[in-house]
Amino acid sequence: MLKVLRSFAVIMLVGGMATACASTSTSESTGQYVDSATITGKVKTALVRDPVTKARQIEVDTYKDVVQLSGFVDSAAEKQRAEQIARSVEGVRDVHNNLIVK
C-alpha cells in the first residue's frame, strides 16, 4: 500500500509540474516566454540598426509571437518602417502597430 501511495505522489508531483509550465489563453508557457523574449530582442536590435527608425522612442513587447509596437515616432514613414522591420523578424506571427506620429 505504501508503494502505491508513493507512486501516486510521484505522478501527482510530475503532473503538477507539467501543468505549471503549460500555457493558457491568458499566459505563456515557459518556452513561449523565452521565444517572446528572443523575438523582442531581435526586433529591438533591428530597429536600432535601421537608419530610419533608430528605435528612439519605440517600445517593443511580444506575447505568443505577436509583437506590439508602442511609443512615438517622427513620421508616418518611420511608423511604417518599424512595422516592416518587426514583421521581417523570424518567428513573428503578427504585429500590432500602436506607434503615434508626433
VOKOL-15481 format. One record per residue: residue number from 1; z, x, y of N, C-alpha, C, O in turn. Coordinates in steps of 0.001 Angstrom, whole numbers, plus 500000, padded with zeros to 6 digits. Layout:
REM VOKOL-15481
+------+--------+--------+--------+--------+--------+--------+--------+--------+--------+--------+--------+--------+
| sepa |     nw |     nu |     nv |    caw |    cau |    cav |     cw |     cu |     cv |     ow |     ou |     ov |
+------+--------+--------+--------+--------+--------+--------+--------+--------+--------+--------+--------+--------+
|  NUM |      Z |      X |      Y |      Z |      X |      Y |      Z |      X |      Y |      Z |      X |      Y |
...
+------+--------+--------+--------+--------+--------+--------+--------+--------+--------+--------+--------+--------+
REM end
This chain:
REM VOKOL-15481
+------+--------+--------+--------+--------+--------+--------+--------+--------+--------+--------+--------+--------+
| sepa |     nw |     nu |     nv |    caw |    cau |    cav |     cw |     cu |     cv |     ow |     ou |     ov |
+------+--------+--------+--------+--------+--------+--------+--------+--------+--------+--------+--------+--------+
|    1 | 500000 | 500821 | 498812 | 500000 | 500000 | 500000 | 500000 | 500868 | 501257 | 499296 | 500568 | 502221 |
|    2 | 500785 | 501937 | 501245 | 500847 | 502834 | 502380 | 499483 | 503467 | 502651 | 499097 | 503645 | 503806 |
|    3 | 498762 | 503805 | 501594 | 497438 | 504402 | 501719 | 496466 | 503419 | 502381 | 495641 | 503817 | 503203 |
|    4 | 496567 | 502146 | 502022 | 495718 | 501112 | 502611 | 496022 | 500967 | 504100 | 495102 | 500828 | 504907 |
|    5 | 497296 | 500997 | 504473 | 497680 | 500882 | 505872 | 497185 | 502073 | 506685 | 496737 | 501902 | 507819 |
|    6 | 497259 | 503270 | 506121 | 496755 | 504459 | 506815 | 495241 | 504342 | 507027 | 494737 | 504638 | 508110 |
|    7 | 494537 | 503916 | 506007 | 493085 | 503752 | 506121 | 492747 | 502726 | 507196 | 491834 | 502931 | 507995 |
|    8 | 493483 | 501631 | 507208 | 493262 | 500600 | 508214 | 493526 | 501152 | 509613 | 492769 | 500870 | 510542 |
|    9 | 494586 | 501930 | 509770 | 494932 | 502517 | 511065 | 493835 | 503465 | 511540 | 493492 | 503468 | 512723 |
|   10 | 493287 | 504262 | 510641 | 492210 | 505190 | 510992 | 490968 | 504417 | 511416 | 490318 | 504777 | 512398 |
|   11 | 490639 | 503367 | 510690 | 489468 | 502548 | 511023 | 489646 | 501915 | 512401 | 488709 | 501900 | 513199 |
|   12 | 490827 | 501397 | 512686 | 491086 | 500773 | 513989 | 491010 | 501800 | 515119 | 490483 | 501505 | 516192 |
|   13 | 491527 | 502988 | 514884 | 491502 | 504047 | 515894 | 490070 | 504455 | 516199 | 489685 | 504535 | 517366 |
|   14 | 489282 | 504712 | 515171 | 487890 | 505117 | 515355 | 487097 | 503988 | 516019 | 486296 | 504244 | 516918 |
|   15 | 487308 | 502779 | 515596 | 486629 | 501634 | 516204 | 486988 | 501474 | 517666 | 486127 | 501150 | 518485 |
|   16 | 488227 | 501693 | 518000 | 488670 | 501597 | 519388 | 488058 | 502672 | 520256 | 487700 | 502411 | 521404 |
|   17 | 487931 | 503890 | 519720 | 487317 | 504962 | 520485 | 485841 | 504677 | 520717 | 485332 | 504935 | 521808 |
|   18 | 485160 | 504164 | 519737 | 483736 | 503847 | 519889 | 483539 | 502753 | 520925 | 482587 | 502802 | 521703 |
|   19 | 484413 | 501783 | 520944 | 484316 | 500700 | 521916 | 484564 | 501216 | 523323 | 483924 | 500750 | 524265 |
|   20 | 485463 | 502152 | 523489 | 485775 | 502702 | 524801 | 484590 | 503445 | 525396 | 484510 | 503569 | 526618 |
|   21 | 483674 | 503941 | 524588 | 482524 | 504687 | 525070 | 481279 | 503820 | 525201 | 480237 | 504305 | 525642 |
|   22 | 481365 | 502571 | 524835 | 480206 | 501684 | 524884 | 480034 | 501111 | 526284 | 481002 | 500959 | 527030 |
|   23 | 478785 | 500793 | 526629 | 478550 | 500196 | 527935 | 478668 | 498683 | 527838 | 478523 | 498087 | 526770 |
|   24 | 478937 | 498087 | 528989 | 478938 | 496637 | 529111 | 477987 | 496297 | 530251 | 477372 | 497192 | 530830 |
|   25 | 477861 | 495030 | 530575 | 476964 | 494653 | 531667 | 477457 | 495164 | 533018 | 476679 | 495247 | 533969 |
|   26 | 478738 | 495508 | 533111 | 479290 | 495976 | 534383 | 479768 | 497424 | 534352 | 480361 | 497898 | 535322 |
|   27 | 479518 | 498131 | 533251 | 479926 | 499533 | 533189 | 478923 | 500333 | 532370 | 478166 | 499785 | 531569 |
|   28 | 478938 | 501640 | 532593 | 478064 | 502543 | 531867 | 478834 | 503190 | 530726 | 480046 | 503385 | 530814 |
|   29 | 478126 | 503519 | 529662 | 478736 | 504315 | 528612 | 478875 | 505744 | 529137 | 478340 | 506074 | 530195 |
|   30 | 479580 | 506574 | 528410 | 479747 | 507967 | 528812 | 478393 | 508656 | 528938 | 478153 | 509384 | 529901 |
|   31 | 477519 | 508432 | 527979 | 476188 | 509037 | 528023 | 475377 | 508551 | 529207 | 474691 | 509342 | 529853 |
|   32 | 475446 | 507255 | 529504 | 474727 | 506708 | 530650 | 475276 | 507275 | 531957 | 474518 | 507543 | 532890 |
|   33 | 476591 | 507457 | 532021 | 477200 | 508027 | 533222 | 476686 | 509437 | 533469 | 476359 | 509795 | 534601 |
|   34 | 476615 | 510238 | 532411 | 476116 | 511607 | 532530 | 474648 | 511581 | 532941 | 474235 | 512354 | 533805 |
|   35 | 473857 | 510702 | 532333 | 472445 | 510578 | 532705 | 472299 | 510184 | 534172 | 471456 | 510735 | 534880 |
|   36 | 473100 | 509247 | 534627 | 473047 | 508807 | 536022 | 473397 | 509945 | 536970 | 472749 | 510119 | 538002 |
|   37 | 474409 | 510711 | 536628 | 474805 | 511847 | 537465 | 473692 | 512887 | 537527 | 473443 | 513470 | 538582 |
|   38 | 473030 | 513119 | 536411 | 471923 | 514072 | 536369 | 470770 | 513592 | 537237 | 470206 | 514369 | 538008 |
|   39 | 470417 | 512313 | 537117 | 469344 | 511752 | 537931 | 469692 | 511847 | 539410 | 468846 | 512230 | 540218 |
|   40 | 470919 | 511505 | 539773 | 471345 | 511589 | 541168 | 471164 | 513003 | 541702 | 470650 | 513188 | 542806 |
|   41 | 471577 | 513992 | 540938 | 471430 | 515387 | 541347 | 469981 | 515791 | 541532 | 469642 | 516483 | 542492 |
|   42 | 469124 | 515362 | 540616 | 467701 | 515702 | 540717 | 467061 | 515045 | 541934 | 466253 | 515671 | 542620 |
|   43 | 467409 | 513799 | 542209 | 466847 | 513109 | 543374 | 467316 | 513780 | 544656 | 466512 | 514016 | 545557 |
|   44 | 468601 | 514088 | 544751 | 469130 | 514747 | 545951 | 468450 | 516086 | 546190 | 468086 | 516410 | 547320 |
|   45 | 468279 | 516864 | 545125 | 467626 | 518166 | 545241 | 466197 | 518012 | 545735 | 465758 | 518750 | 546617 |
|   46 | 465472 | 517057 | 545170 | 464083 | 516835 | 545580 | 464004 | 516375 | 547036 | 463094 | 516775 | 547762 |
|   47 | 464945 | 515542 | 547464 | 464954 | 515079 | 548858 | 465236 | 516231 | 549822 | 464624 | 516308 | 550887 |
|   48 | 466144 | 517114 | 549462 | 466479 | 518256 | 550315 | 465289 | 519210 | 550430 | 465035 | 519758 | 551502 |
|   49 | 464568 | 519406 | 549340 | 463433 | 520335 | 549328 | 462204 | 519792 | 550048 | 461343 | 520565 | 550467 |
|   50 | 462114 | 518482 | 550197 | 460933 | 517887 | 550812 | 460965 | 518077 | 552328 | 461986 | 517805 | 552960 |
|   51 | 459852 | 518545 | 552925 | 459851 | 518779 | 554371 | 459898 | 517493 | 555206 | 460248 | 517544 | 556385 |
|   52 | 459556 | 516355 | 554621 | 459586 | 515097 | 555366 | 460990 | 514509 | 555374 | 461478 | 514095 | 556425 |
|   53 | 461643 | 514468 | 554226 | 462950 | 513810 | 554145 | 464107 | 514732 | 554490 | 464965 | 514371 | 555296 |
|   54 | 464143 | 515886 | 553908 | 465224 | 516859 | 554113 | 466614 | 516263 | 553874 | 467623 | 516910 | 554154 |
|   55 | 466667 | 515044 | 553362 | 467923 | 514367 | 552973 | 468986 | 514396 | 554059 | 470175 | 514528 | 553768 |
|   56 | 468570 | 514277 | 555285 | 469523 | 514344 | 556401 | 470700 | 513390 | 556220 | 471851 | 513820 | 556142 |
|   57 | 470406 | 512112 | 556154 | 471476 | 511116 | 556052 | 471165 | 510126 | 554939 | 471385 | 508924 | 555086 |
|   58 | 470651 | 510638 | 553827 | 470287 | 509780 | 552714 | 471329 | 509913 | 551608 | 471574 | 511003 | 551090 |
|   59 | 471932 | 508787 | 551260 | 472871 | 508742 | 550150 | 472117 | 508298 | 548897 | 471244 | 507432 | 548963 |
|   60 | 472460 | 508892 | 547770 | 471807 | 508562 | 546502 | 472883 | 508169 | 545492 | 473836 | 508916 | 545265 |
|   61 | 472725 | 507006 | 544895 | 473603 | 506552 | 543815 | 472721 | 506095 | 542672 | 471658 | 505515 | 542894 |
|   62 | 473155 | 506352 | 541454 | 472390 | 505934 | 540281 | 473319 | 505197 | 539333 | 474442 | 505627 | 539069 |
|   63 | 472821 | 504073 | 538825 | 473574 | 503268 | 537857 | 472577 | 502762 | 536821 | 471649 | 502019 | 537142 |
|   64 | 472782 | 503173 | 535580 | 471905 | 502783 | 534473 | 470435 | 503046 | 534791 | 469581 | 502183 | 534589 |
|   65 | 470153 | 504244 | 535288 | 468799 | 504735 | 535575 | 468129 | 504040 | 536754 | 466923 | 504195 | 536947 |
|   66 | 468875 | 503284 | 537542 | 468351 | 502665 | 538753 | 468959 | 503403 | 539948 | 470179 | 503466 | 540103 |
|   67 | 468089 | 503954 | 540783 | 468524 | 504736 | 541939 | 468602 | 503830 | 543165 | 467703 | 503030 | 543423 |
|   68 | 469687 | 503973 | 543906 | 469824 | 503261 | 545172 | 469854 | 504284 | 546295 | 470686 | 505192 | 546297 |
|   69 | 468957 | 504135 | 547238 | 468915 | 504985 | 548420 | 469522 | 504202 | 549577 | 469171 | 503043 | 549795 |
|   70 | 470425 | 504826 | 550313 | 471014 | 504165 | 551475 | 471251 | 505205 | 552555 | 471255 | 506407 | 552291 |
|   71 | 471446 | 504725 | 553767 | 471645 | 505621 | 554896 | 470588 | 505396 | 555948 | 469996 | 504320 | 556023 |
|   72 | 470349 | 506405 | 556761 | 469448 | 506290 | 557904 | 468365 | 507349 | 557863 | 468599 | 508488 | 557460 |
|   73 | 467179 | 506954 | 558286 | 466045 | 507878 | 558405 | 465403 | 507664 | 559770 | 465654 | 506665 | 560444 |
|   74 | 464569 | 508627 | 560164 | 463961 | 508580 | 561491 | 462680 | 507755 | 561563 | 462286 | 507331 | 562650 |
|   75 | 462024 | 507520 | 560430 | 460746 | 506818 | 560483 | 460491 | 506044 | 559190 | 461118 | 506282 | 558158 |
|   76 | 459549 | 505110 | 559288 | 459137 | 504355 | 558104 | 458489 | 505294 | 557087 | 458613 | 505086 | 555881 |
|   77 | 457802 | 506321 | 557571 | 457164 | 507294 | 556671 | 458216 | 508047 | 555864 | 458028 | 508304 | 554675 |
|   78 | 459314 | 508396 | 556507 | 460400 | 509099 | 555808 | 461047 | 508185 | 554766 | 461386 | 508629 | 553669 |
|   79 | 461213 | 506919 | 555110 | 461773 | 505942 | 554169 | 460871 | 505811 | 552946 | 461345 | 505831 | 551810 |
|   80 | 459591 | 505681 | 553182 | 458629 | 505539 | 552086 | 458580 | 506807 | 551234 | 458506 | 506733 | 550007 |
|   81 | 458621 | 507967 | 551885 | 458573 | 509230 | 551152 | 459812 | 509407 | 550284 | 459707 | 509897 | 549160 |
|   82 | 460970 | 509022 | 550776 | 462205 | 509133 | 549998 | 462114 | 508291 | 548728 | 462521 | 508731 | 547653 |
|   83 | 461581 | 507087 | 548858 | 461423 | 506237 | 547681 | 460429 | 506847 | 546696 | 460648 | 506830 | 545485 |
|   84 | 459347 | 507379 | 547227 | 458327 | 508004 | 546373 | 458925 | 509179 | 545590 | 458657 | 509339 | 544399 |
|   85 | 459712 | 509973 | 546248 | 460355 | 511117 | 545599 | 461300 | 510632 | 544500 | 461278 | 511155 | 543386 |
|   86 | 462127 | 509638 | 544811 | 463090 | 509122 | 543824 | 462354 | 508578 | 542597 | 462779 | 508813 | 541466 |
|   87 | 461265 | 507860 | 542815 | 460506 | 507294 | 541690 | 459863 | 508373 | 540826 | 459602 | 508147 | 539644 |
|   88 | 459611 | 509526 | 541399 | 458939 | 510594 | 540658 | 459881 | 511382 | 539744 | 459421 | 512160 | 538909 |
|   89 | 461173 | 511192 | 539891 | 462147 | 511924 | 539082 | 462187 | 511331 | 537674 | 462273 | 510116 | 537491 |
|   90 | 462123 | 512213 | 536701 | 462143 | 511785 | 535298 | 463426 | 511021 | 534982 | 464523 | 511448 | 535343 |
|   91 | 463271 | 509898 | 534310 | 464414 | 509096 | 533904 | 464721 | 507932 | 534822 | 465505 | 507052 | 534465 |
|   92 | 464110 | 507910 | 536011 | 464352 | 506825 | 536956 | 463571 | 505598 | 536499 | 462353 | 505649 | 536330 |
|   93 | 464284 | 504505 | 536304 | 463664 | 503255 | 535857 | 463226 | 502402 | 537040 | 462207 | 501716 | 536968 |
|   94 | 464001 | 502440 | 538141 | 463681 | 501646 | 539325 | 464380 | 502269 | 540522 | 465309 | 503062 | 540369 |
|   95 | 463920 | 501897 | 541733 | 464531 | 502396 | 542964 | 464773 | 501214 | 543895 | 463881 | 500401 | 544133 |
|   96 | 465989 | 501134 | 544414 | 466321 | 500152 | 545453 | 466436 | 500939 | 546758 | 467373 | 501712 | 546957 |
|   97 | 465468 | 500723 | 547631 | 465416 | 501480 | 548876 | 466078 | 500672 | 549990 | 465469 | 499769 | 550563 |
|   98 | 467322 | 501007 | 550285 | 468080 | 500340 | 551327 | 468215 | 501223 | 552572 | 469149 | 501060 | 553357 |
|   99 | 467282 | 502153 | 552744 | 467323 | 503033 | 553908 | 466995 | 502231 | 555159 | 466180 | 501309 | 555132 |
|  100 | 467648 | 502603 | 556257 | 467442 | 501933 | 557539 | 466775 | 502918 | 558495 | 467239 | 504044 | 558676 |
|  101 | 465682 | 502472 | 559101 | 464984 | 503304 | 560090 | 465708 | 503161 | 561423 | 465906 | 502052 | 561920 |
|  102 | 466103 | 504306 | 562000 | 466829 | 504314 | 563287 | 465886 | 504005 | 564425 | 466306 | 503966 | 565581 |
+------+--------+--------+--------+--------+--------+--------+--------+--------+--------+--------+--------+--------+
REM end
